[in-house]
Amino acid sequence: MSSPARDRVSADGHLQTGTNVDDAPAELTAVVDELLNGLSTKFSAVSAEIFGKMDEMSRRLDTLEASIQAGSHTEQGS
């Protein structure tokens, strides 16, 4: 990043930083890479949480199905 001491406003009102024009693509690439890495990390965490909740829901449905089947077998035996 540029230092505030080297930043200035041009005659046309645009902010000019002390960053060399040749450094801008590399700096942009680094920022985009950091953003994508952060998004990837968040996506992985959310995916893991969703899969965990789906597994728990599957177990609960299996338990419910087993109890319903056990109840219907008990009623048929009566």
All heavy atoms as a GROMACS GRO file, in nm:
protein
  573
    1MET      N    1   0.084  -0.117   0.000
    1MET     CA    2   0.000   0.000   0.000
    1MET      C    3   0.088   0.124   0.000
    1MET      O    4   0.202   0.121   0.041
    1MET     CB    5  -0.092   0.002   0.122
    1MET     CG    6  -0.186  -0.120   0.137
    1MET     SD    7  -0.300  -0.146   0.003
    1MET     CE    8  -0.417  -0.021   0.030
    2SER      N    9   0.033   0.233  -0.043
    2SER     CA   10   0.111   0.356  -0.048
    2SER      C   11   0.103   0.429   0.085
    2SER      O   12   0.012   0.411   0.164
    2SER     CB   13   0.060   0.446  -0.160
    2SER     OG   14  -0.075   0.480  -0.136
    3SER      N   15   0.201   0.513   0.107
    3SER     CA   16   0.200   0.590   0.231
    3SER      C   17   0.122   0.718   0.209
    3SER      O   18   0.126   0.776   0.101
    3SER     CB   19   0.343   0.622   0.275
    3SER     OG   20   0.401   0.712   0.182
    4PRO      N   21   0.050   0.766   0.310
    4PRO     CA   22  -0.029   0.888   0.295
    4PRO      C   23   0.056   1.008   0.257
    4PRO      O   24   0.009   1.098   0.191
    4PRO     CB   25  -0.094   0.907   0.432
    4PRO     CG   26  -0.089   0.774   0.496
    4PRO     CD   27   0.030   0.704   0.438
    5ALA      N   28   0.182   1.010   0.296
    5ALA     CA   29   0.268   1.124   0.266
    5ALA      C   30   0.292   1.136   0.116
    5ALA      O   31   0.316   1.245   0.065
    5ALA     CB   32   0.400   1.111   0.340
    6ARG      N   33   0.286   1.027   0.043
    6ARG     CA   34   0.312   1.030  -0.100
    6ARG      C   35   0.184   1.040  -0.182
    6ARG      O   36   0.189   1.057  -0.303
    6ARG     CB   37   0.391   0.906  -0.141
    6ARG     CG   38   0.526   0.902  -0.074
    6ARG     CD   39   0.614   0.788  -0.114
    6ARG     NE   40   0.550   0.674  -0.177
    6ARG     CZ   41   0.613   0.564  -0.210
    6ARG    NH1   42   0.742   0.553  -0.188
    6ARG    NH2   43   0.550   0.464  -0.267
    7ASP      N   44   0.068   1.033  -0.120
    7ASP     CA   45  -0.059   1.044  -0.191
    7ASP      C   46  -0.090   1.191  -0.218
    7ASP      O   47  -0.063   1.277  -0.135
    7ASP     CB   48  -0.174   0.984  -0.110
    7ASP     CG   49  -0.162   0.833  -0.096
    7ASP    OD1   50  -0.078   0.774  -0.164
    7ASP    OD2   51  -0.238   0.776  -0.015
    8ARG      N   52  -0.148   1.219  -0.335
    8ARG     CA   53  -0.189   1.356  -0.365
    8ARG      C   54  -0.304   1.352  -0.464
    8ARG      O   55  -0.326   1.251  -0.532
    8ARG     CB   56  -0.073   1.438  -0.417
    8ARG     CG   57  -0.014   1.388  -0.546
    8ARG     CD   58   0.103   1.476  -0.590
    8ARG     NE   59   0.151   1.431  -0.718
    8ARG     CZ   60   0.253   1.350  -0.736
    8ARG    NH1   61   0.322   1.307  -0.632
    8ARG    NH2   62   0.290   1.313  -0.856
    9VAL      N   63  -0.376   1.462  -0.475
    9VAL     CA   64  -0.487   1.473  -0.568
    9VAL      C   65  -0.436   1.546  -0.692
    9VAL      O   66  -0.374   1.651  -0.684
    9VAL     CB   67  -0.605   1.549  -0.504
    9VAL    CG1   68  -0.718   1.566  -0.604
    9VAL    CG2   69  -0.652   1.478  -0.379
   10SER      N   70  -0.466   1.487  -0.807
   10SER     CA   71  -0.422   1.548  -0.933
   10SER      C   72  -0.512   1.665  -0.970
   10SER      O   73  -0.615   1.688  -0.907
   10SER     CB   74  -0.423   1.443  -1.044
   10SER     OG   75  -0.555   1.404  -1.071
   11ALA      N   76  -0.475   1.735  -1.076
   11ALA     CA   77  -0.552   1.851  -1.120
   11ALA      C   78  -0.693   1.812  -1.163
   11ALA      O   79  -0.786   1.891  -1.150
   11ALA     CB   80  -0.479   1.921  -1.236
   12ASP      N   81  -0.710   1.689  -1.211
   12ASP     CA   82  -0.843   1.646  -1.254
   12ASP      C   83  -0.923   1.583  -1.140
   12ASP      O   84  -1.032   1.531  -1.161
   12ASP     CB   85  -0.835   1.550  -1.372
   12ASP     CG   86  -0.758   1.423  -1.343
   12ASP    OD1   87  -0.708   1.407  -1.230
   12ASP    OD2   88  -0.748   1.337  -1.434
   13GLY      N   89  -0.872   1.588  -1.018
   13GLY     CA   90  -0.945   1.542  -0.900
   13GLY      C   91  -0.926   1.398  -0.864
   13GLY      O   92  -0.990   1.347  -0.772
   14HIS      N   93  -0.839   1.326  -0.932
   14HIS     CA   94  -0.814   1.184  -0.902
   14HIS      C   95  -0.703   1.171  -0.799
   14HIS      O   96  -0.608   1.249  -0.798
   14HIS     CB   97  -0.776   1.108  -1.029
   14HIS     CG   98  -0.889   1.093  -1.124
   14HIS    ND1   99  -0.917   1.184  -1.222
   14HIS    CD2  100  -0.983   0.996  -1.136
   14HIS    CE1  101  -1.022   1.145  -1.290
   14HIS    NE2  102  -1.066   1.031  -1.240
   15LEU      N  103  -0.717   1.071  -0.714
   15LEU     CA  104  -0.616   1.044  -0.613
   15LEU      C  105  -0.497   0.976  -0.679
   15LEU      O  106  -0.513   0.876  -0.747
   15LEU     CB  107  -0.672   0.954  -0.501
   15LEU     CG  108  -0.575   0.916  -0.391
   15LEU    CD1  109  -0.532   1.040  -0.313
   15LEU    CD2  110  -0.637   0.814  -0.297
   16GLN      N  111  -0.382   1.032  -0.659
   16GLN     CA  112  -0.259   0.973  -0.709
   16GLN      C  113  -0.182   0.921  -0.591
   16GLN      O  114  -0.153   0.995  -0.498
   16GLN     CB  115  -0.174   1.075  -0.785
   16GLN     CG  116  -0.238   1.126  -0.911
   16GLN     CD  117  -0.151   1.230  -0.981
   16GLN    OE1  118  -0.073   1.300  -0.916
   16GLN    NE2  119  -0.166   1.240  -1.111
   17THR      N  120  -0.153   0.793  -0.594
   17THR     CA  121  -0.078   0.734  -0.484
   17THR      C  122   0.068   0.722  -0.523
   17THR      O  123   0.103   0.736  -0.640
   17THR     CB  124  -0.133   0.594  -0.450
   17THR    OG1  125  -0.112   0.510  -0.561
   17THR    CG2  126  -0.280   0.599  -0.414
   18GLY      N  127   0.151   0.696  -0.426
   18GLY     CA  128   0.293   0.679  -0.452
   18GLY      C  129   0.323   0.544  -0.513
   18GLY      O  130   0.437   0.513  -0.542
   19THR      N  131   0.220   0.462  -0.537
   19THR     CA  132   0.240   0.329  -0.594
   19THR      C  133   0.281   0.342  -0.739
   19THR      O  134   0.219   0.415  -0.816
   19THR     CB  135   0.110   0.246  -0.586
   19THR    OG1  136   0.069   0.240  -0.451
   19THR    CG2  137   0.131   0.106  -0.638
   20ASN      N  138   0.382   0.272  -0.776
   20ASN     CA  139   0.429   0.270  -0.914
   20ASN      C  140   0.324   0.201  -0.999
   20ASN      O  141   0.264   0.103  -0.959
   20ASN     CB  142   0.563   0.195  -0.919
   20ASN     CG  143   0.630   0.206  -1.053
   20ASN    OD1  144   0.570   0.250  -1.151
   20ASN    ND2  145   0.755   0.165  -1.057
   21VAL      N  146   0.302   0.251  -1.120
   21VAL     CA  147   0.201   0.193  -1.209
   21VAL      C  148   0.234   0.045  -1.237
   21VAL      O  149   0.145  -0.038  -1.250
   21VAL     CB  150   0.194   0.273  -1.341
   21VAL    CG1  151   0.102   0.205  -1.441
   21VAL    CG2  152   0.148   0.414  -1.314
   22ASP      N  153   0.362   0.012  -1.241
   22ASP     CA  154   0.400  -0.127  -1.266
   22ASP      C  155   0.364  -0.218  -1.149
   22ASP      O  156   0.348  -0.338  -1.168
   22ASP     CB  157   0.552  -0.137  -1.292
   22ASP     CG  158   0.591  -0.066  -1.422
   22ASP    OD1  159   0.504  -0.052  -1.511
   22ASP    OD2  160   0.708  -0.023  -1.432
   23ASP      N  161   0.351  -0.163  -1.030
   23ASP     CA  162   0.318  -0.242  -0.911
   23ASP      C  163   0.167  -0.265  -0.898
   23ASP      O  164   0.125  -0.354  -0.826
   23ASP     CB  165   0.368  -0.173  -0.784
   23ASP     CG  166   0.519  -0.168  -0.776
   23ASP    OD1  167   0.584  -0.249  -0.844
   23ASP    OD2  168   0.571  -0.083  -0.701
   24ALA      N  169   0.086  -0.185  -0.964
   24ALA     CA  170  -0.060  -0.192  -0.948
   24ALA      C  171  -0.115  -0.330  -0.982
   24ALA      O  172  -0.194  -0.385  -0.905
   24ALA     CB  173  -0.128  -0.083  -1.029
   25PRO      N  174  -0.080  -0.392  -1.096
   25PRO     CA  175  -0.134  -0.526  -1.124
   25PRO      C  176  -0.094  -0.630  -1.020
   25PRO      O  177  -0.176  -0.714  -0.981
   25PRO     CB  178  -0.075  -0.561  -1.261
   25PRO     CG  179  -0.043  -0.430  -1.324
   25PRO     CD  180  -0.004  -0.340  -1.210
   26ALA      N  181   0.028  -0.623  -0.971
   26ALA     CA  182   0.073  -0.718  -0.869
   26ALA      C  183  -0.003  -0.697  -0.739
   26ALA      O  184  -0.042  -0.793  -0.671
   26ALA     CB  185   0.223  -0.705  -0.846
   27GLU      N  186  -0.026  -0.570  -0.704
   27GLU     CA  187  -0.100  -0.539  -0.582
   27GLU      C  188  -0.244  -0.584  -0.594
   27GLU      O  189  -0.301  -0.643  -0.502
   27GLU     CB  190  -0.095  -0.388  -0.554
   27GLU     CG  191  -0.155  -0.349  -0.421
   27GLU     CD  192  -0.138  -0.200  -0.393
   27GLU    OE1  193  -0.041  -0.140  -0.440
   27GLU    OE2  194  -0.225  -0.147  -0.321
   28LEU      N  195  -0.305  -0.562  -0.710
   28LEU     CA  196  -0.442  -0.606  -0.735
   28LEU      C  197  -0.452  -0.757  -0.729
   28LEU      O  198  -0.545  -0.813  -0.669
   28LEU     CB  199  -0.491  -0.555  -0.871
   28LEU     CG  200  -0.632  -0.597  -0.912
   28LEU    CD1  201  -0.736  -0.546  -0.812
   28LEU    CD2  202  -0.664  -0.548  -1.052
   29THR      N  203  -0.356  -0.825  -0.788
   29THR     CA  204  -0.354  -0.971  -0.785
   29THR      C  205  -0.345  -1.022  -0.643
   29THR      O  206  -0.415  -1.117  -0.605
   29THR     CB  207  -0.235  -1.025  -0.868
   29THR    OG1  208  -0.250  -0.980  -1.003
   29THR    CG2  209  -0.229  -1.176  -0.866
   30ALA      N  210  -0.262  -0.959  -0.562
   30ALA     CA  211  -0.247  -1.001  -0.422
   30ALA      C  212  -0.378  -0.981  -0.345
   30ALA      O  213  -0.419  -1.067  -0.267
   30ALA     CB  214  -0.134  -0.925  -0.356
   31VAL      N  215  -0.444  -0.868  -0.368
   31VAL     CA  216  -0.570  -0.841  -0.299
   31VAL      C  217  -0.678  -0.940  -0.341
   31VAL      O  218  -0.751  -0.994  -0.259
   31VAL     CB  219  -0.616  -0.695  -0.326
   31VAL    CG1  220  -0.758  -0.672  -0.278
   31VAL    CG2  221  -0.522  -0.597  -0.259
   32VAL      N  222  -0.685  -0.968  -0.472
   32VAL     CA  223  -0.785  -1.064  -0.522
   32VAL      C  224  -0.756  -1.204  -0.469
   32VAL      O  225  -0.847  -1.276  -0.428
   32VAL     CB  226  -0.789  -1.062  -0.677
   32VAL    CG1  227  -0.872  -1.177  -0.731
   32VAL    CG2  228  -0.845  -0.929  -0.726
   33ASP      N  229  -0.628  -1.244  -0.467
   33ASP     CA  230  -0.592  -1.375  -0.411
   33ASP      C  231  -0.632  -1.386  -0.265
   33ASP      O  232  -0.686  -1.489  -0.223
   33ASP     CB  233  -0.442  -1.400  -0.425
   33ASP     CG  234  -0.402  -1.441  -0.566
   33ASP    OD1  235  -0.491  -1.478  -0.645
   33ASP    OD2  236  -0.281  -1.434  -0.596
   34GLU      N  237  -0.608  -1.281  -0.190
   34GLU     CA  238  -0.645  -1.281  -0.047
   34GLU      C  239  -0.796  -1.291  -0.031
   34GLU      O  240  -0.846  -1.367   0.053
   34GLU     CB  241  -0.592  -1.154   0.020
   34GLU     CG  242  -0.616  -1.149   0.168
   34GLU     CD  243  -0.560  -1.022   0.230
   34GLU    OE1  244  -0.457  -0.971   0.182
   34GLU    OE2  245  -0.620  -0.974   0.329
   35LEU      N  246  -0.869  -1.218  -0.112
   35LEU     CA  247  -1.015  -1.223  -0.107
   35LEU      C  248  -1.067  -1.362  -0.142
   35LEU      O  249  -1.153  -1.417  -0.073
   35LEU     CB  250  -1.074  -1.120  -0.204
   35LEU     CG  251  -1.226  -1.120  -0.220
   35LEU    CD1  252  -1.294  -1.080  -0.090
   35LEU    CD2  253  -1.267  -1.029  -0.332
   36LEU      N  254  -1.012  -1.421  -0.248
   36LEU     CA  255  -1.055  -1.555  -0.288
   36LEU      C  256  -1.020  -1.660  -0.183
   36LEU      O  257  -1.100  -1.751  -0.158
   36LEU     CB  258  -0.994  -1.593  -0.423
   36LEU     CG  259  -1.048  -1.515  -0.544
   36LEU    CD1  260  -0.970  -1.551  -0.670
   36LEU    CD2  261  -1.195  -1.539  -0.563
   37ASN      N  262  -0.904  -1.648  -0.121
   37ASN     CA  263  -0.868  -1.741  -0.014
   37ASN      C  264  -0.963  -1.729   0.104
   37ASN      O  265  -1.005  -1.829   0.163
   37ASN     CB  266  -0.724  -1.718   0.031
   37ASN     CG  267  -0.623  -1.769  -0.070
   37ASN    OD1  268  -0.652  -1.857  -0.149
   37ASN    ND2  269  -0.504  -1.711  -0.068
   38GLY      N  270  -0.999  -1.606   0.140
   38GLY     CA  271  -1.094  -1.585   0.249
   38GLY      C  272  -1.230  -1.643   0.218
   38GLY      O  273  -1.293  -1.708   0.302
   39LEU      N  274  -1.276  -1.620   0.094
   39LEU     CA  275  -1.406  -1.675   0.054
   39LEU      C  276  -1.403  -1.827   0.051
   39LEU      O  277  -1.501  -1.892   0.091
   39LEU     CB  278  -1.445  -1.621  -0.084
   39LEU     CG  279  -1.486  -1.475  -0.089
   39LEU    CD1  280  -1.506  -1.431  -0.234
   39LEU    CD2  281  -1.612  -1.451  -0.008
   40SER      N  282  -1.294  -1.883   0.006
   40SER     CA  283  -1.281  -2.029   0.002
   40SER      C  284  -1.286  -2.088   0.143
   40SER      O  285  -1.352  -2.190   0.166
   40SER     CB  286  -1.150  -2.068  -0.067
   40SER     OG  287  -1.134  -2.207  -0.068
   41THR      N  288  -1.218  -2.023   0.236
   41THR     CA  289  -1.218  -2.069   0.375
   41THR      C  290  -1.359  -2.063   0.433
   41THR      O  291  -1.406  -2.157   0.497
   41THR     CB  292  -1.121  -1.984   0.460
   41THR    OG1  293  -0.991  -1.996   0.405
   41THR    CG2  294  -1.121  -2.026   0.605
   42LYS      N  295  -1.429  -1.951   0.410
   42LYS     CA  296  -1.565  -1.937   0.461
   42LYS      C  297  -1.659  -2.040   0.396
   42LYS      O  298  -1.744  -2.098   0.463
   42LYS     CB  299  -1.618  -1.795   0.436
   42LYS     CG  300  -1.554  -1.692   0.525
   42LYS     CD  301  -1.608  -1.554   0.498
   42LYS     CE  302  -1.537  -1.451   0.584
   42LYS     NZ  303  -1.589  -1.316   0.560
   43PHE      N  304  -1.643  -2.061   0.266
   43PHE     CA  305  -1.727  -2.159   0.196
   43PHE      C  306  -1.705  -2.299   0.252
   43PHE      O  307  -1.800  -2.374   0.272
   43PHE     CB  308  -1.696  -2.156   0.046
   43PHE     CG  309  -1.779  -2.251  -0.034
   43PHE    CD1  310  -1.910  -2.220  -0.067
   43PHE    CD2  311  -1.727  -2.372  -0.075
   43PHE    CE1  312  -1.987  -2.308  -0.141
   43PHE    CE2  313  -1.804  -2.461  -0.149
   43PHE     CZ  314  -1.934  -2.429  -0.182
   44SER      N  315  -1.580  -2.333   0.279
   44SER     CA  316  -1.549  -2.465   0.335
   44SER      C  317  -1.612  -2.482   0.472
   44SER      O  318  -1.667  -2.588   0.503
   44SER     CB  319  -1.398  -2.485   0.344
   44SER     OG  320  -1.340  -2.489   0.216
   45ALA      N  321  -1.606  -2.378   0.554
   45ALA     CA  322  -1.664  -2.385   0.688
   45ALA      C  323  -1.816  -2.400   0.680
   45ALA      O  324  -1.875  -2.482   0.751
   45ALA     CB  325  -1.627  -2.261   0.769
   46VAL      N  326  -1.879  -2.323   0.594
   46VAL     CA  327  -2.025  -2.330   0.580
   46VAL      C  328  -2.066  -2.466   0.523
   46VAL      O  329  -2.164  -2.526   0.568
   46VAL     CB  330  -2.078  -2.214   0.492
   46VAL    CG1  331  -2.223  -2.235   0.453
   46VAL    CG2  332  -2.060  -2.082   0.564
   47SER      N  333  -1.990  -2.515   0.426
   47SER     CA  334  -2.020  -2.647   0.368
   47SER      C  335  -2.011  -2.756   0.474
   47SER      O  336  -2.098  -2.844   0.482
   47SER     CB  337  -1.923  -2.679   0.255
   47SER     OG  338  -1.943  -2.593   0.147
   48ALA      N  339  -1.907  -2.752   0.556
   48ALA     CA  340  -1.891  -2.852   0.662
   48ALA      C  341  -2.007  -2.844   0.760
   48ALA      O  342  -2.059  -2.947   0.805
   48ALA     CB  343  -1.758  -2.832   0.734
   49GLU      N  344  -2.049  -2.722   0.793
   49GLU     CA  345  -2.162  -2.705   0.887
   49GLU      C  346  -2.291  -2.760   0.826
   49GLU      O  347  -2.368  -2.829   0.893
   49GLU     CB  348  -2.178  -2.557   0.920
   49GLU     CG  349  -2.284  -2.530   1.024
   49GLU     CD  350  -2.294  -2.383   1.061
   49GLU    OE1  351  -2.203  -2.305   1.025
   49GLU    OE2  352  -2.393  -2.347   1.126
   50ILE      N  353  -2.314  -2.733   0.699
   50ILE     CA  354  -2.435  -2.783   0.632
   50ILE      C  355  -2.434  -2.935   0.627
   50ILE      O  356  -2.536  -3.000   0.656
   50ILE     CB  357  -2.447  -2.722   0.491
   50ILE    CG1  358  -2.483  -2.575   0.500
   50ILE    CG2  359  -2.551  -2.798   0.407
   50ILE    CD1  360  -2.477  -2.501   0.369
   51PHE      N  361  -2.320  -2.994   0.590
   51PHE     CA  362  -2.313  -3.141   0.585
   51PHE      C  363  -2.333  -3.202   0.723
   51PHE      O  364  -2.398  -3.306   0.737
   51PHE     CB  365  -2.180  -3.188   0.524
   51PHE     CG  366  -2.175  -3.175   0.375
   51PHE    CD1  367  -2.074  -3.104   0.314
   51PHE    CD2  368  -2.272  -3.233   0.295
   51PHE    CE1  369  -2.068  -3.091   0.176
   51PHE    CE2  370  -2.268  -3.222   0.156
   51PHE     CZ  371  -2.166  -3.150   0.097
   52GLY      N  372  -2.282  -3.138   0.826
   52GLY     CA  373  -2.302  -3.187   0.962
   52GLY      C  374  -2.449  -3.184   1.000
   52GLY      O  375  -2.501  -3.280   1.059
   53LYS      N  376  -2.518  -3.076   0.964
   53LYS     CA  377  -2.661  -3.066   0.995
   53LYS      C  378  -2.742  -3.166   0.914
   53LYS      O  379  -2.840  -3.223   0.963
   53LYS     CB  380  -2.710  -2.924   0.969
   53LYS     CG  381  -2.657  -2.826   1.072
   53LYS     CD  382  -2.710  -2.687   1.054
   53LYS     CE  383  -2.647  -2.598   1.159
   53LYS     NZ  384  -2.731  -2.489   1.199
   54MET      N  385  -2.701  -3.190   0.790
   54MET     CA  386  -2.771  -3.289   0.708
   54MET      C  387  -2.751  -3.430   0.766
   54MET      O  388  -2.846  -3.510   0.767
   54MET     CB  389  -2.721  -3.283   0.564
   54MET     CG  390  -2.769  -3.159   0.491
   54MET     SD  391  -2.702  -3.142   0.324
   54MET     CE  392  -2.768  -3.284   0.243
   55ASP      N  393  -2.632  -3.460   0.813
   55ASP     CA  394  -2.607  -3.591   0.876
   55ASP      C  395  -2.692  -3.608   1.001
   55ASP      O  396  -2.751  -3.715   1.024
   55ASP     CB  397  -2.459  -3.607   0.912
   55ASP     CG  398  -2.371  -3.630   0.790
   55ASP    OD1  399  -2.424  -3.666   0.683
   55ASP    OD2  400  -2.248  -3.612   0.802
   56GLU      N  401  -2.700  -3.502   1.082
   56GLU     CA  402  -2.783  -3.507   1.203
   56GLU      C  403  -2.930  -3.526   1.167
   56GLU      O  404  -3.001  -3.606   1.229
   56GLU     CB  405  -2.764  -3.379   1.286
   56GLU     CG  406  -2.854  -3.368   1.408
   56GLU     CD  407  -2.831  -3.478   1.511
   56GLU    OE1  408  -2.719  -3.534   1.515
   56GLU    OE2  409  -2.924  -3.508   1.588
   57MET      N  410  -2.976  -3.456   1.065
   57MET     CA  411  -3.115  -3.470   1.021
   57MET      C  412  -3.141  -3.612   0.971
   57MET      O  413  -3.247  -3.671   1.000
   57MET     CB  414  -3.145  -3.370   0.909
   57MET     CG  415  -3.292  -3.358   0.877
   57MET     SD  416  -3.329  -3.243   0.741
   57MET     CE  417  -3.231  -3.102   0.780
   58SER      N  418  -3.046  -3.670   0.900
   58SER     CA  419  -3.060  -3.807   0.851
   58SER      C  420  -3.070  -3.905   0.967
   58SER      O  421  -3.154  -3.996   0.965
   58SER     CB  422  -2.941  -3.841   0.763
   58SER     OG  423  -2.947  -3.974   0.720
   59ARG      N  424  -2.987  -3.887   1.069
   59ARG     CA  425  -2.993  -3.975   1.187
   59ARG      C  426  -3.127  -3.962   1.258
   59ARG      O  427  -3.188  -4.061   1.300
   59ARG     CB  428  -2.879  -3.942   1.284
   59ARG     CG  429  -2.744  -3.997   1.241
   59ARG     CD  430  -2.640  -3.984   1.351
   59ARG     NE  431  -2.607  -3.845   1.382
   59ARG     CZ  432  -2.513  -3.774   1.316
   59ARG    NH1  433  -2.446  -3.829   1.217
   59ARG    NH2  434  -2.490  -3.650   1.350
   60ARG      N  435  -3.176  -3.839   1.270
   60ARG     CA  436  -3.304  -3.818   1.337
   60ARG      C  437  -3.419  -3.880   1.257
   60ARG      O  438  -3.511  -3.939   1.315
   60ARG     CB  439  -3.328  -3.669   1.358
   60ARG     CG  440  -3.232  -3.608   1.460
   60ARG     CD  441  -3.245  -3.459   1.472
   60ARG     NE  442  -3.372  -3.423   1.531
   60ARG     CZ  443  -3.414  -3.298   1.547
   60ARG    NH1  444  -3.339  -3.198   1.510
   60ARG    NH2  445  -3.531  -3.274   1.602
   61LEU      N  446  -3.412  -3.869   1.125
   61LEU     CA  447  -3.516  -3.933   1.042
   61LEU      C  448  -3.510  -4.085   1.052
   61LEU      O  449  -3.615  -4.150   1.055
   61LEU     CB  450  -3.501  -3.888   0.896
   61LEU     CG  451  -3.546  -3.746   0.866
   61LEU    CD1  452  -3.506  -3.706   0.724
   61LEU    CD2  453  -3.696  -3.731   0.884
   62ASP      N  454  -3.389  -4.140   1.056
   62ASP     CA  455  -3.375  -4.285   1.072
   62ASP      C  456  -3.435  -4.330   1.204
   62ASP      O  457  -3.505  -4.432   1.212
   62ASP     CB  458  -3.228  -4.327   1.064
   62ASP     CG  459  -3.171  -4.316   0.924
   62ASP    OD1  460  -3.250  -4.306   0.827
   62ASP    OD2  461  -3.047  -4.315   0.911
   63THR      N  462  -3.410  -4.253   1.311
   63THR     CA  463  -3.465  -4.285   1.443
   63THR      C  464  -3.617  -4.276   1.441
   63THR      O  465  -3.687  -4.363   1.494
   63THR     CB  466  -3.407  -4.191   1.550
   63THR    OG1  467  -3.265  -4.202   1.550
   63THR    CG2  468  -3.461  -4.222   1.688
   64LEU      N  469  -3.670  -4.173   1.378
   64LEU     CA  470  -3.815  -4.155   1.368
   64LEU      C  471  -3.878  -4.269   1.288
   64LEU      O  472  -3.980  -4.326   1.329
   64LEU     CB  473  -3.848  -4.021   1.303
   64LEU     CG  474  -3.995  -3.989   1.279
   64LEU    CD1  475  -4.071  -3.985   1.411
   64LEU    CD2  476  -4.008  -3.858   1.205
   65GLU      N  477  -3.815  -4.304   1.177
   65GLU     CA  478  -3.866  -4.414   1.095
   65GLU      C  479  -3.866  -4.546   1.173
   65GLU      O  480  -3.964  -4.622   1.169
   65GLU     CB  481  -3.781  -4.430   0.969
   65GLU     CG  482  -3.829  -4.536   0.874
   65GLU     CD  483  -3.741  -4.550   0.752
   65GLU    OE1  484  -3.631  -4.493   0.749
   65GLU    OE2  485  -3.784  -4.620   0.659
   66ALA      N  486  -3.759  -4.570   1.249
   66ALA     CA  487  -3.751  -4.693   1.328
   66ALA      C  488  -3.859  -4.695   1.436
   66ALA      O  489  -3.921  -4.799   1.459
   66ALA     CB  490  -3.612  -4.707   1.390
   67SER      N  491  -3.883  -4.580   1.500
   67SER     CA  492  -3.985  -4.578   1.606
   67SER      C  493  -4.125  -4.594   1.546
   67SER      O  494  -4.212  -4.657   1.606
   67SER     CB  495  -3.975  -4.451   1.689
   67SER     OG  496  -4.013  -4.338   1.615
   68ILE      N  497  -4.149  -4.539   1.428
   68ILE     CA  498  -4.280  -4.555   1.362
   68ILE      C  499  -4.300  -4.702   1.324
   68ILE      O  500  -4.408  -4.758   1.346
   68ILE     CB  501  -4.291  -4.464   1.239
   68ILE    CG1  502  -4.302  -4.318   1.282
   68ILE    CG2  503  -4.410  -4.504   1.150
   68ILE    CD1  504  -4.293  -4.219   1.169
   69GLN      N  505  -4.195  -4.764   1.268
   69GLN     CA  506  -4.206  -4.905   1.232
   69GLN      C  507  -4.226  -4.991   1.355
   69GLN      O  508  -4.305  -5.086   1.353
   69GLN     CB  509  -4.083  -4.949   1.153
   69GLN     CG  510  -4.079  -4.894   1.012
   69GLN     CD  511  -3.952  -4.933   0.938
   69GLN    OE1  512  -3.859  -4.987   0.995
   69GLN    NE2  513  -3.951  -4.904   0.808
   70ALA      N  514  -4.157  -4.960   1.464
   70ALA     CA  515  -4.173  -5.037   1.586
   70ALA      C  516  -4.314  -5.022   1.641
   70ALA      O  517  -4.376  -5.118   1.688
   70ALA     CB  518  -4.071  -4.994   1.690
   71GLY      N  519  -4.369  -4.900   1.632
   71GLY     CA  520  -4.506  -4.875   1.677
   71GLY      C  521  -4.608  -4.947   1.592
   71GLY      O  522  -4.708  -5.000   1.643
   72SER      N  523  -4.587  -4.953   1.462
   72SER     CA  524  -4.685  -5.020   1.375
   72SER      C  525  -4.678  -5.172   1.395
   72SER      O  526  -4.778  -5.240   1.386
   72SER     CB  527  -4.664  -4.982   1.229
   72SER     OG  528  -4.555  -5.051   1.172
   73HIS      N  529  -4.560  -5.225   1.425
   73HIS     CA  530  -4.547  -5.369   1.452
   73HIS      C  531  -4.618  -5.403   1.584
   73HIS      O  532  -4.679  -5.508   1.598
   73HIS     CB  533  -4.402  -5.413   1.458
   73HIS     CG  534  -4.337  -5.416   1.323
   73HIS    ND1  535  -4.371  -5.505   1.225
   73HIS    CD2  536  -4.238  -5.337   1.272
   73HIS    CE1  537  -4.296  -5.482   1.117
   73HIS    NE2  538  -4.216  -5.380   1.142
   74THR      N  539  -4.608  -5.312   1.682
   74THR     CA  540  -4.672  -5.336   1.812
   74THR      C  541  -4.825  -5.335   1.796
   74THR      O  542  -4.894  -5.417   1.853
   74THR     CB  543  -4.628  -5.227   1.913
   74THR    OG1  544  -4.487  -5.226   1.921
   74THR    CG2  545  -4.688  -5.251   2.049
   75GLU      N  546  -4.876  -5.242   1.716
   75GLU     CA  547  -5.021  -5.231   1.696
   75GLU      C  548  -5.072  -5.353   1.618
   75GLU      O  549  -5.182  -5.401   1.644
   75GLU     CB  550  -5.055  -5.103   1.619
   75GLU     CG  551  -5.037  -4.977   1.701
   75GLU     CD  552  -5.063  -4.852   1.620
   75GLU    OE1  553  -5.114  -4.860   1.506
   75GLU    OE2  554  -5.031  -4.743   1.671
   76GLN      N  555  -4.995  -5.403   1.524
   76GLN     CA  556  -5.037  -5.520   1.447
   76GLN      C  557  -5.037  -5.646   1.535
   76GLN      O  558  -5.117  -5.735   1.515
   76GLN     CB  559  -4.945  -5.541   1.326
   76GLN     CG  560  -4.962  -5.437   1.219
   76GLN     CD  561  -4.861  -5.454   1.104
   76GLN    OE1  562  -4.777  -5.542   1.109
   76GLN    NE2  563  -4.874  -5.369   1.004
   77GLY      N  564  -4.951  -5.648   1.632
   77GLY     CA  565  -4.943  -5.764   1.721
   77GLY      C  566  -5.054  -5.765   1.824
   77GLY      O  567  -5.084  -5.868   1.882
   78SER      N  568  -5.122  -5.654   1.847
   78SER     CA  569  -5.227  -5.645   1.949
   78SER      C  570  -5.355  -5.705   1.904
   78SER      O  571  -5.403  -5.705   1.801
   78SER     CB  572  -5.256  -5.501   1.989
   78SER     OG  573  -5.141  -5.441   2.041
   0.00000   0.00000   0.00000
